[in-house]
Amino acid sequence: MKMAASVRALAERIGHEFQDPSILLQALTHGSRGGGGDNQRLEFLGDRVLGLVIAEALLDADPTADEGHIAPRFNTLVRRETCAEVAREIDLGAGLKLGRSEMIGGGRKKEALLADAMEAVIAAVYLDAGLEPARAMVLRLWGERVASAPKDARDAKSALQEWAQGRGLLPPDYVLISRDGPDHAPRFVIEARLSTGEVERAEGTTKRAAEHAAASALLGRLDG
């Protein structure tokens, strides 16, 4: 089956040569396109494949960790924001097959569409070649995220809010300072602020990631 240049380029970026290119095309097809054959079922399967691969990777990386410490790291790695972040890094949006309304509405940049399509692409590789190629692709694309996922059972934003509440303070504010970079690889700078005046700034490839980084930096300063 003949593939558009953008889809061929995406296959090269994810590092898999499809025996059945129609599976990849389905993984990239949003329901707004109409006519059936969208990526919803593949997204469902890909979510499970991703979860299995990440769970195994975390267990292998830290053989002594208990479930209470692995679970929050797992959740960080498989959540929608992370999937969308990976999708942006490989410019998955360029290959999406969207209906007119989604194209006009900026669907190629939407976090939910990118995250769902990323999971569908994982399923496409799994169905095309099996678990090992799918595992290899996930570990390659998720890269250092597995090693650097936070080990604290609480995420930084929750911990900072608990710190503030425990001292009778208002919840922290998160202020967007700037957004730079191309659409497929943006960089957000966020400032975490407490009502008592403490401030820390951090950046990330998503607003959520930048908020967590800023919260973590502010926590480190408060605990220091």
Secondary structure, 3 states (H helix, E strand, C coil): CCCCHHHHHHHHHHCCCCCCHHHHHHHCECHHHCCCCCCHHHHHHHHHHHHHHHHHHHHHHCCCCCHHHHHHHHHHHHCHHHHHHHHHHCCHHHHCECCHHHHHCCHHHCHHHHHHHHHHHHHHHHHHHCHHHHHHHHHHHHCCHHHHCCCCCCCHHHHHHHHHHHCCCCCCEEEEEEEECCCCCCEEEEEEECCCCCEEEEEECCHHHHHHHHHHHHHHHHHC
